[in-house]
């Protein structure tokens, strides 16, 4: 693999550590998460010098990036189209090959054997989801056919509850996938993930095709998921809407031409 770029910018957002820049070593920056995110806790996900390039053109899509996300973090990611926001989320989810760097999960490198379990815990929800033929319920049942979920069973009552929380009736589960609008397809993909109780949600503009009322319902659904984890979960939410970024995140990262820029706290 290509050598990582020297001195990449480090975003250890969750543990609230930053390099002092004076040679005196790291110094502590207070965080609103301190009360439930102990200093000794390892990040849920940590990236070291990860790089992504276009397989055809060799163009660098994501420059060498160090990043860490710990329990209790809710990160909003903003930036212009083509800045690399989706590339970053897909790289963190290990859905695309890395040209350099590595990903750690609870402090341990993710290898071939642990990738299935990692992907079941670190869930990526893309903007244009792929659905299988059949009904909405068929799509919600689909993950349980995979080996990593072989010990779990589909709960139709819970799926119906999640659909209702998103403003849909119980009949929504019987609707044909081919008849869904773009927004309904996004909603189905989100419910399909939420029912599995992942540890981390990587959300790539999940409300881009939704009306304001359904957008509000989806934000509430994700909020329910987050707090149900009792501070053990974390999320990254890509959004082009500054107002939404302020609602769904406690910190904001911006991206520009494949590079992560400054992290700022969001004051509500």
C-alpha positions in Angstrom: 0.0 0.0 0.0 1.1 3.6 -0.6 2.8 5.3 2.3 0.6 7.5 4.4 1.0 11.2 4.1 3.2 12.7 6.9 1.5 14.4 9.8 -2.1 13.9 8.7 -4.7 16.0 10.5 -6.0 14.1 13.5 -9.7 14.3 14.6 -10.0 12.4 17.8 -13.4 14.1 18.3 -14.9 11.8 20.8 -12.2 11.6 23.5 -11.7 15.4 23.1 -7.9 15.2 22.8 -5.9 17.4 20.4 -2.2 17.9 19.8 -0.9 20.9 21.6 1.3 21.8 18.6 4.1 23.0 20.8 5.9 19.7 21.4 4.6 19.6 24.9 2.4 16.6 24.1 -1.4 16.3 24.0 -3.6 18.5 26.2 -7.1 17.9 27.4 -10.1 19.9 26.0 -13.3 19.7 28.0 -16.1 17.9 26.4 -19.9 17.8 27.2 -19.5 14.0 26.9 -17.1 13.8 29.9 -19.8 12.7 32.3 -20.4 9.4 30.4 -17.3 9.0 28.2 -14.4 8.0 30.5 -10.9 8.9 29.5 -9.9 5.3 29.4 -12.6 4.3 27.0 -11.4 3.2 23.5 -13.1 4.8 20.5 -15.7 2.6 18.8 -14.1 3.2 15.5 -10.6 4.6 14.8 -9.0 5.3 11.4 -5.2 5.7 11.0 -4.0 7.3 7.8 -6.8 6.0 5.6 -6.5 6.8 1.9 -9.0 6.2 -1.0 -8.2 6.6 -4.7 -10.4 6.2 -7.8 -9.6 2.7 -9.2 -9.8 3.9 -12.8 -8.1 7.3 -12.7 -5.9 7.0 -9.6 -7.3 10.3 -8.4 -7.1 10.7 -4.6 -10.7 10.8 -3.3 -9.7 10.9 0.4 -6.3 12.1 1.6 -4.6 10.5 4.5 -7.0 10.9 7.4 -6.8 10.0 11.1 -10.2 10.0 12.8 -11.8 8.5 15.9 -15.4 8.2 17.0 -16.3 7.2 20.5 -19.5 6.3 22.3 -21.8 9.2 22.8 -20.6 11.2 19.7 -23.0 12.6 17.2 -21.1 14.1 14.3 -22.6 16.2 11.5 -20.5 16.2 8.3 -21.0 19.0 5.8 -19.3 20.2 2.7 -19.9 20.8 -1.0 -20.9 18.1 -3.4 -17.9 16.0 -4.5 -16.0 16.9 -1.3 -15.6 13.2 -0.3 -18.2 12.9 2.4 -19.7 9.7 1.1 -16.2 8.4 0.4 -15.2 9.0 4.0 -18.3 7.2 5.4 -17.9 4.2 3.0 -14.2 4.0 3.9 -15.1 3.9 7.6 -17.6 1.2 6.9 -15.0 -0.8 5.0 -17.2 -1.0 2.0 -14.4 0.1 -0.4 -10.8 -0.9 -0.5 -8.2 1.3 1.2 -5.0 2.3 -0.6 -3.4 3.0 2.7 -4.1 3.0 6.4 -6.2 0.8 8.7 -9.4 0.8 10.7 -9.7 -0.3 14.4 -12.8 -1.4 16.2 -12.7 -1.1 19.9 -8.9 -0.8 19.7 -8.3 -3.8 17.5 -7.5 -4.0 13.8 -10.4 -5.1 11.6 -9.2 -8.2 9.6 -11.0 -10.4 7.1 -12.5 -12.6 9.8 -14.0 -9.7 11.7 -15.3 -7.7 8.8 -18.8 -9.3 8.8 -19.3 -8.5 12.5 -17.8 -5.1 12.0 -20.2 -4.2 9.2 -23.2 -5.5 11.3 -22.2 -3.1 14.1 -21.0 -0.1 12.0 -24.0 0.4 9.6 -23.8 2.6 6.5 -27.1 4.0 5.2 -26.6 5.3 1.7 -28.6 8.1 0.0 -29.9 5.8 -2.8 -30.6 2.4 -1.1 -30.8 -0.9 -3.0 -34.0 -2.8 -2.3 -34.9 -6.4 -3.1 -38.0 -7.5 -5.1 -41.0 -8.0 -3.0 -42.7 -6.1 -0.2 -41.3 -3.7 2.4 -41.5 -6.5 4.9 -39.5 -8.8 2.6 -36.8 -6.1 2.6 -36.8 -5.8 6.4 -36.6 -9.6 6.7 -33.6 -9.8 4.2 -30.8 -9.2 6.7 -31.9 -12.1 8.8 -31.0 -14.4 5.9 -27.3 -13.4 6.4 -25.0 -15.6 8.5 -24.0 -12.8 10.8 -27.7 -12.5 12.0 -28.4 -16.2 12.1 -29.1 -16.1 15.9 -31.7 -13.3 15.5 -35.3 -13.3 14.4 -37.4 -10.7 12.5 -39.8 -8.8 14.8 -42.7 -7.6 12.7 -44.3 -5.7 15.6 -41.1 -3.7 16.1 -40.8 -3.1 12.4 -44.4 -1.8 12.4 -43.6 0.4 15.4 -40.6 1.9 13.6 -42.7 2.5 10.5 -45.4 4.2 12.6 -42.8 6.4 14.3 -41.8 7.5 10.7 -45.4 8.5 10.0 -46.4 5.3 8.1 -49.3 3.0 8.8 -48.9 -0.8 9.5 -50.0 -1.3 5.8 -46.6 0.2 4.8 -44.9 -3.2 5.5 -47.1 -4.8 2.8 -46.4 -2.2 0.1 -44.4 -3.4 -2.9 -40.9 -2.2 -3.1 -41.4 -1.4 -6.8 -44.2 1.1 -5.8 -42.1 3.0 -3.3 -41.2 6.6 -3.9 -37.5 7.6 -3.4 -38.3 8.9 0.1 -40.1 5.7 1.0 -37.2 3.6 -0.2 -34.8 5.6 2.0 -37.2 5.1 4.9 -37.3 1.4 4.3 -33.5 1.2 4.2 -33.3 3.1 7.5 -35.8 0.9 9.3 -34.0 -2.1 8.0 -30.8 -0.9 9.7 -32.4 0.4 12.9 -34.2 -2.9 13.7 -30.7 -4.5 13.9 -29.6 -2.1 16.7 -26.1 -1.2 15.3 -23.5 0.4 17.4 -22.7 3.1 15.0 -24.8 4.7 12.2 -23.1 6.3 9.2 -25.9 8.2 7.6 -25.4 9.5 4.0 -28.1 12.2 3.6 -30.9 9.8 4.7 -33.6 12.5 4.4 -32.5 14.0 1.0 -35.7 12.9 -0.7 -38.1 13.3 2.2 -40.7 16.0 2.9 -40.2 18.2 6.0 -42.7 16.2 8.1 -41.1 12.8 7.3 -37.6 14.3 7.8 -38.6 15.3 11.3 -39.9 11.8 11.9 -36.7 10.2 10.7 -34.6 12.5 12.9 -36.7 11.4 15.8 -36.2 7.8 14.9 -32.5 8.1 14.9 -32.7 10.1 18.2 -34.6 7.2 19.7 -32.0 4.7 18.5 -29.2 6.8 19.9 -30.6 7.2 23.4 -31.8 3.6 23.6 -28.1 2.7 23.6 -27.5 4.5 26.9 -24.5 6.5 25.6 -23.0 3.4 24.0 -23.8 4.4 20.4 -22.5 7.0 18.0 -23.5 8.5 14.7 -22.1 10.4 11.7 -24.7 12.2 9.6 -23.9 13.8 6.2 -26.2 16.7 5.4 -26.2 19.7 3.0 -28.7 21.5 5.3 -26.9 23.6 8.0 -30.1 23.7 10.1 -30.3 19.9 10.0 -26.7 19.6 10.9 -27.4 21.7 14.0 -30.2 19.4 15.0 -28.6 16.0 14.5 -25.0 16.7 15.6 -23.2 17.9 18.7 -20.1 18.6 16.6 -19.6 19.5 12.9 -16.8 18.3 10.6 -16.5 19.9 7.1 -14.9 18.3 4.1 -13.3 20.0 1.1 -11.6 18.1 -1.9 -11.0 14.9 0.0 -9.8 16.5 3.3 -11.4 16.8 6.7 -11.2 20.4 7.9 -11.9 22.0 11.3 -14.1 20.4 13.9 -16.5 22.8 15.7 -18.9 22.3 18.5 -22.6 22.9 17.7 -24.2 25.1 20.3 -28.0 24.6 20.6 
